[in-house]
Amino acid sequence: MNGGPHSADHGDGPGGRIRLDRWLFHVRAFKTRTLAADRIAGGGIRVNGTPCGKPAHLVGPGDVVTIGSAARVRVLRFLAPGERRGPPDEANLLYEDLSEG
């Protein structure tokens, strides 16, 4: 197997794609991957304008992820999968913030 059984999970899947819950954790949208997965499963996350309910949904370059909450809405364009959850400066390189204001 190329890259092992979890290759897509680690961002080295086809075309640099990665699980949505993992990417949201890498970009520091959620404090834990479990919180990201719970939010995805519970609604409030869209990928390219379509509601997404599966934490394992693969996202890749150019995808637009919308994160809705009572406090605000964040719109992020996927630029890179990232290798890990790094410091904020490193996380900021993984996306372009399209949010208003």
C-alpha positions in Angstrom: 0.0 0.0 0.0 1.3 3.4 -0.9 1.7 5.5 2.3 0.1 2.9 4.6 -3.5 2.4 5.6 -4.0 5.9 6.8 -2.3 7.9 4.0 -5.3 10.0 3.2 -5.7 10.7 6.9 -2.2 12.3 7.0 -2.6 14.6 4.0 -0.7 12.6 1.5 -3.7 11.2 -0.3 -4.5 11.8 -4.0 -3.9 15.5 -4.9 -2.9 16.5 -1.3 -6.3 15.7 0.1 -7.0 15.2 3.8 -9.9 14.4 6.1 -12.0 17.4 6.9 -11.8 16.9 10.7 -8.0 16.6 10.6 -7.6 19.7 8.4 -9.9 21.8 10.6 -7.7 20.7 13.6 -4.5 21.6 11.6 -5.7 25.1 10.8 -6.6 25.6 14.5 -10.4 26.0 13.8 -11.0 23.6 16.7 -9.0 22.8 19.8 -9.2 19.1 19.2 -9.9 16.8 16.3 -12.8 15.3 18.3 -14.5 18.7 18.6 -14.0 19.2 14.8 -15.6 15.8 14.1 -18.5 16.4 16.4 -19.2 19.8 14.8 -19.1 18.3 11.3 -21.4 15.4 12.3 -23.8 17.8 14.0 -24.0 20.2 11.0 -22.7 23.7 10.6 -19.9 22.9 8.2 -20.1 23.3 4.5 -17.6 22.3 1.8 -18.0 24.2 -1.4 -21.4 25.4 -0.3 -22.8 21.9 0.4 -23.5 20.8 4.0 -21.0 18.1 5.1 -21.9 15.6 7.8 -18.9 13.2 7.5 -15.7 13.9 9.4 -13.9 11.6 6.9 -14.9 13.8 3.9 -11.7 14.5 1.9 -10.9 18.1 1.2 -8.1 19.4 -1.1 -6.6 22.4 -2.8 -9.2 25.0 -3.8 -12.0 23.7 -1.6 -13.9 26.3 0.4 -14.9 25.3 3.9 -17.5 27.3 5.8 -17.6 27.0 9.6 -20.8 28.4 11.1 -21.3 29.1 14.8 -23.4 31.4 16.9 -20.5 33.8 17.3 -19.4 34.1 13.7 -19.0 32.4 10.3 -15.5 31.6 9.0 -14.9 30.9 5.3 -11.6 29.3 4.5 -10.1 28.3 1.2 -7.9 25.2 1.4 -4.3 25.8 0.3 -2.4 22.9 1.9 -3.1 19.9 4.1 -0.4 20.5 6.7 1.7 17.8 8.4 0.6 18.6 12.0 -1.2 21.0 14.2 1.6 23.6 14.5 1.8 27.1 15.8 -0.7 29.8 14.5 1.9 31.2 12.1 2.3 27.7 10.5 -1.5 27.1 10.5 -2.1 30.4 8.7 -0.2 29.1 5.7 -2.7 26.2 5.2 -5.7 28.4 4.2 -6.8 31.8 2.8 -9.4 33.5 5.0 -12.4 34.6 2.8 -14.5 35.7 5.8 -16.0 39.2 5.7 -14.7 41.7 8.2 
